[in-house]
Amino acid sequence: MVATGKISLGTVVAFNGYLWMLIMPVRMLGWIVNVISQAIIAGKRVFSVLDTGSSIKEKEDAHCPSEFRGDVVFENVSFCYKEQPVLFNININVPAGKTIGIMGATGAGKTSIINLIGRFYDVTAGRVLVDGVDVRDWKLSALRSQIGPNATREEVIEAAKIAGAHDFIMEMPQGYDTIIGERGVGLSGGQKQRIAIARAILKNPKILIMDDCTSAVDMETEYQIQQALQKVMKGRTTFIIAHRISSVRNADEIIFLENGKIVERGTHEELLAKKGRYYELYKQQYKDFEEFQPKRQVM
């Protein structure tokens, strides 16, 4: 057509330019259709998760008392997680204000016991009682007491001092106003634990649960925290899960779990006298145990 003079060369160039300008949006339209389809499918999956209700249901007339003492009783409790047996026939009685230590190897069922108190799972057999009422009859919000405290700056500082966190907080650029990031990304493991302890102290609950709360601090810091916590634990029911004997030796009762069963129980002195699993763990952790002391020479 250019050769015959029907159109000019400029018209051909303009036509090709407009053609390419049309092709790219048409191609992108196809991509957009695919992306929209993926977004619709992903959206359905997201909303299906959001719409999933909790398997833990509370009764319409759930128990919600005005006073909370903190008595905890396990009666013949067994628990399975996804059909896998975890706990077998657990019997524990912790009166309000008493302290119980829970020890055992990893996977023995220590944390599962704690999760049953707050009814994050339901027992498979038996029952867990708080203040004489089955936890399945409690109002969940009252049982878990998840509402944070409205504390003054002075109360926050006092709790931090007890938890051994005040000194490193004051060394930060903005002190107590320092932004530490999501999930404490700006803190070390030991600092995170001490902040968690301070929060628990500040909340002042009737039932205090300490799940390996000093595992990431050195022995000297652990001793300081334990000395301060002795005052905090007075008058409240306390569950201490620990691998270090130093954390539980002052408990009113210590239970030793193995494969989901209580194999030993008693005070620190009673368990040492039994010379069982607790005794063996004590020997491993305390190098200055009497059997490891050098024998005295007879003069």
C-alpha positions as CSV (number, residue, x, y, z in Angstrom):
1,M,0.0,0.0,0.0
2,V,3.0,2.3,0.6
3,A,4.5,1.3,-2.7
4,T,1.2,2.1,-4.6
5,G,0.9,5.4,-2.7
6,K,-2.3,4.5,-0.9
7,I,-0.8,5.2,2.6
8,S,2.3,6.9,3.7
9,L,5.3,5.3,5.5
10,G,4.5,7.3,8.6
11,T,1.1,5.7,8.7
12,V,2.6,2.2,8.8
13,V,5.0,3.2,11.6
14,A,2.1,4.7,13.6
15,F,0.0,1.6,13.0
16,N,2.7,-0.7,14.3
17,G,3.3,1.5,17.4
18,Y,-0.4,1.5,18.3
19,L,-0.6,-2.2,17.7
20,W,2.1,-2.9,20.3
21,M,0.4,-0.5,22.7
22,L,-2.7,-2.6,22.4
23,I,-1.0,-6.0,22.7
24,M,0.5,-5.4,26.2
25,P,-2.7,-4.4,28.0
26,V,-4.5,-7.3,26.4
27,R,-1.8,-9.7,27.7
28,M,-1.9,-8.0,31.2
29,L,-5.7,-8.5,31.2
30,G,-5.2,-12.2,30.9
31,W,-2.7,-12.1,33.8
32,I,-5.1,-10.1,35.9
33,V,-7.9,-12.7,35.4
34,N,-5.5,-15.4,36.7
35,V,-4.5,-13.3,39.7
36,I,-8.1,-12.5,40.5
37,S,-9.0,-16.2,40.4
38,Q,-6.1,-17.0,42.8
39,A,-7.2,-14.1,45.1
40,I,-10.7,-15.5,45.3
41,I,-9.5,-19.0,46.2
42,A,-7.1,-17.6,48.8
43,G,-9.8,-15.4,50.2
44,K,-12.1,-18.4,50.7
45,R,-9.4,-20.2,52.5
46,V,-8.6,-17.2,54.8
47,F,-12.3,-16.7,55.7
48,S,-12.8,-20.4,56.3
49,V,-10.0,-20.2,58.9
50,L,-11.5,-17.0,60.4
51,D,-14.9,-18.6,60.6
52,T,-13.7,-21.7,62.3
53,G,-15.0,-21.8,65.9
54,S,-13.2,-23.0,68.9
55,S,-13.6,-26.6,69.8
56,I,-13.8,-25.5,73.5
57,K,-17.4,-24.4,74.2
58,E,-18.6,-22.9,77.4
59,K,-22.1,-23.4,78.8
60,E,-24.8,-20.7,78.6
61,D,-25.0,-20.6,82.4
62,A,-21.2,-20.8,82.9
63,H,-19.8,-20.3,86.4
64,C,-18.4,-16.8,86.9
65,P,-17.8,-16.1,90.6
66,S,-17.1,-12.7,92.2
67,E,-14.2,-14.1,94.3
68,F,-11.4,-16.4,93.2
69,R,-9.4,-18.5,95.7
70,G,-7.2,-20.6,93.5
71,D,-7.7,-24.2,94.7
72,V,-6.7,-26.7,91.9
73,V,-7.5,-30.4,91.9
74,F,-6.8,-33.0,89.2
75,E,-9.0,-36.1,89.7
76,N,-8.0,-39.2,87.7
77,V,-7.1,-37.1,84.7
78,S,-6.1,-38.6,81.4
79,F,-5.5,-36.7,78.2
80,C,-4.9,-37.6,74.6
81,Y,-3.8,-35.1,71.9
82,K,-4.9,-36.1,68.4
83,E,-5.5,-39.7,69.7
84,Q,-2.0,-39.8,71.1
85,P,-2.0,-40.5,74.9
86,V,-0.2,-37.8,76.8
87,L,-1.3,-38.0,80.5
88,F,-2.4,-41.1,82.5
89,N,-4.5,-41.0,85.7
90,I,-3.0,-37.8,87.1
91,N,-4.1,-36.9,90.7
92,I,-2.9,-33.6,92.1
93,N,-4.4,-31.5,94.9
94,V,-3.0,-28.0,95.3
95,P,-4.8,-25.9,98.0
96,A,-4.9,-22.1,97.5
97,G,-1.6,-20.5,98.3
98,K,0.5,-23.6,97.9
99,T,3.4,-24.2,95.5
100,I,3.9,-27.3,93.4
101,G,6.9,-28.1,91.3
102,I,6.6,-30.2,88.1
103,M,9.7,-31.9,86.7
104,G,10.4,-34.5,84.0
105,A,12.1,-34.9,80.7
106,T,11.0,-33.1,77.5
107,G,7.7,-34.6,76.3
108,A,6.7,-36.0,79.7
109,G,3.5,-34.0,79.8
110,K,4.4,-31.1,82.1
111,T,3.0,-28.3,79.9
112,S,-0.1,-30.4,79.1
113,I,-1.0,-30.3,82.8
114,I,-0.9,-26.5,82.8
115,N,-2.9,-26.2,79.6
116,L,-5.7,-28.3,81.2
117,I,-6.0,-25.8,84.0
118,G,-6.9,-22.9,81.7
119,R,-9.0,-25.3,79.6
120,F,-7.0,-24.8,76.4
121,Y,-7.8,-28.5,76.0
122,D,-10.4,-30.7,77.5
123,V,-9.5,-33.8,79.5
124,T,-10.1,-37.2,77.9
125,A,-11.1,-38.7,81.3
126,G,-11.4,-37.5,84.8
127,R,-11.8,-33.8,85.6
128,V,-9.9,-30.7,86.6
129,L,-11.5,-28.6,89.4
130,V,-10.7,-24.9,90.2
131,D,-12.3,-23.8,93.5
132,G,-14.3,-27.0,93.5
133,V,-15.9,-26.4,90.1
134,D,-15.1,-28.4,87.0
135,V,-13.2,-26.1,84.5
136,R,-15.7,-27.2,81.8
137,D,-18.4,-25.4,83.8
138,W,-16.4,-22.1,84.1
139,K,-16.8,-19.0,82.0
140,L,-13.6,-19.0,79.9
141,S,-12.9,-15.3,80.3
142,A,-13.2,-15.6,84.1
143,L,-11.1,-18.7,84.2
144,R,-8.3,-17.5,82.0
145,S,-8.3,-13.9,83.2
146,Q,-6.6,-12.7,80.1
147,I,-7.5,-9.0,80.6
148,G,-4.2,-7.0,81.2
149,P,-3.9,-4.7,84.2
150,N,-4.0,-1.0,84.1
151,A,-0.9,-0.2,86.1
152,T,0.9,3.0,87.0
153,R,4.5,3.6,86.0
154,E,5.6,3.1,89.7
155,E,3.9,-0.4,89.7
156,V,5.5,-1.3,86.4
157,I,9.0,-0.3,87.7
158,E,8.4,-2.3,91.0
159,A,7.4,-5.4,89.0
160,A,10.5,-5.0,86.8
161,K,12.8,-4.7,89.8
162,I,11.4,-7.9,91.3
163,A,11.9,-9.7,88.0
164,G,15.4,-8.4,87.7
165,A,14.6,-6.5,84.5
166,H,14.9,-2.9,85.8
167,D,18.7,-2.5,85.2
168,F,18.8,-3.6,81.6
169,I,15.6,-1.6,80.8
170,M,17.3,1.6,82.2
171,E,20.3,0.9,79.9
172,M,18.1,1.1,76.8
173,P,17.9,4.4,74.9
174,Q,14.4,5.4,75.9
175,G,14.3,3.3,79.1
176,Y,10.7,2.1,79.8
177,D,9.5,3.8,76.6
178,T,11.8,1.8,74.4
179,I,10.0,0.0,71.5
180,I,11.4,-3.5,71.5
181,G,9.7,-4.9,68.4
182,E,7.2,-7.6,67.8
183,R,7.6,-10.6,70.1
184,G,10.6,-8.9,71.8
185,V,12.8,-9.1,68.7
186,G,15.1,-6.5,70.3
187,L,15.7,-8.5,73.5
188,S,17.8,-11.5,74.4
189,G,16.3,-14.8,75.6
190,G,17.0,-14.0,79.3
191,Q,15.6,-10.5,78.9
192,K,12.4,-11.8,77.3
193,Q,11.9,-14.2,80.3
194,R,12.4,-11.4,82.8
195,I,9.9,-9.2,81.0
196,A,7.4,-12.1,81.0
197,I,8.0,-12.6,84.8
198,A,7.4,-8.8,85.4
199,R,4.1,-9.0,83.5
200,A,3.0,-12.0,85.5
201,I,3.9,-10.1,88.7
202,L,2.0,-7.0,87.6
203,K,-1.1,-9.0,86.7
204,N,-1.2,-10.4,90.3
205,P,-3.2,-13.6,89.5
206,K,-4.5,-16.0,92.1
207,I,-2.9,-18.9,90.1
208,L,0.6,-18.2,89.0
209,I,2.1,-20.5,86.3
210,M,5.8,-20.4,85.7
211,D,6.8,-22.6,82.7
212,D,10.6,-22.9,82.7
213,C,10.7,-19.2,83.4
214,T,14.4,-18.9,84.3
215,S,15.9,-21.4,81.8
216,A,17.5,-18.6,79.7
217,V,19.2,-16.7,82.6
218,D,22.4,-17.4,84.4
219,M,22.5,-19.0,87.8
220,E,23.2,-15.8,89.7
221,T,20.3,-14.0,88.0
222,E,18.1,-17.0,88.6
223,Y,18.9,-16.9,92.3
224,Q,18.0,-13.2,92.5
225,I,14.7,-13.7,90.7
226,Q,13.8,-16.7,92.9
227,Q,14.5,-14.7,96.0
228,A,12.2,-12.0,94.8
229,L,9.5,-14.4,93.6
230,Q,9.3,-16.0,97.1
231,K,7.5,-12.9,98.2
232,V,5.3,-12.8,95.2
233,M,4.2,-16.4,95.5
234,K,3.0,-16.0,99.0
235,G,-0.8,-16.3,99.2
236,R,-1.2,-17.6,95.6
237,T,-1.3,-21.0,94.1
238,T,1.8,-21.5,92.1
239,F,2.8,-24.1,89.5
240,I,6.5,-24.2,88.6
241,I,7.6,-26.2,85.6
242,A,11.4,-26.5,85.6
243,H,14.4,-28.6,84.6
244,R,16.6,-27.1,87.3
245,I,16.1,-28.4,90.8
246,S,17.0,-25.0,92.2
247,S,13.7,-23.7,90.9
248,V,11.4,-26.2,92.6
249,R,13.3,-27.3,95.8
250,N,11.2,-25.0,98.0
251,A,7.9,-26.1,96.6
252,D,5.3,-27.6,99.0
253,E,5.2,-30.7,96.7
254,I,7.2,-31.8,93.7
255,I,5.9,-34.3,91.2
256,F,8.2,-36.1,88.7
257,L,6.6,-37.0,85.4
258,E,7.7,-39.8,83.1
259,N,5.8,-40.7,79.9
260,G,2.7,-38.9,81.1
261,K,2.6,-40.6,84.5
262,I,3.6,-39.4,88.0
263,V,6.4,-41.7,89.0
264,E,7.6,-39.8,92.1
265,R,6.1,-37.1,94.4
266,G,7.0,-35.5,97.7
267,T,9.0,-32.6,99.1
268,H,12.6,-32.0,98.1
269,E,13.9,-33.9,101.2
270,E,11.5,-36.8,100.7
271,L,12.4,-37.3,97.1
272,L,16.1,-37.2,97.9
273,A,15.6,-39.9,100.6
274,K,13.8,-42.1,98.0
275,K,17.0,-42.1,95.9
276,G,15.0,-42.4,92.7
277,R,14.8,-40.3,89.5
278,Y,14.8,-37.0,91.3
279,Y,17.8,-38.0,93.3
280,E,19.7,-38.9,90.1
281,L,18.8,-35.6,88.6
282,Y,20.0,-33.8,91.8
283,K,23.4,-35.6,91.5
284,Q,23.8,-34.5,87.9
285,Q,23.0,-30.9,88.7
286,Y,24.9,-30.5,91.9
287,K,28.6,-31.4,91.5
288,D,29.2,-30.8,95.2
289,F,26.7,-33.5,96.2
290,E,28.1,-35.5,99.2
291,E,28.8,-38.6,97.1
292,F,31.0,-36.5,94.9
293,Q,32.9,-34.9,97.7
294,P,36.5,-36.3,98.0
295,K,36.9,-38.7,100.9
296,R,38.5,-37.3,103.9
297,Q,41.9,-38.8,104.7
298,V,42.2,-40.6,108.0
299,M,44.8,-38.9,110.1
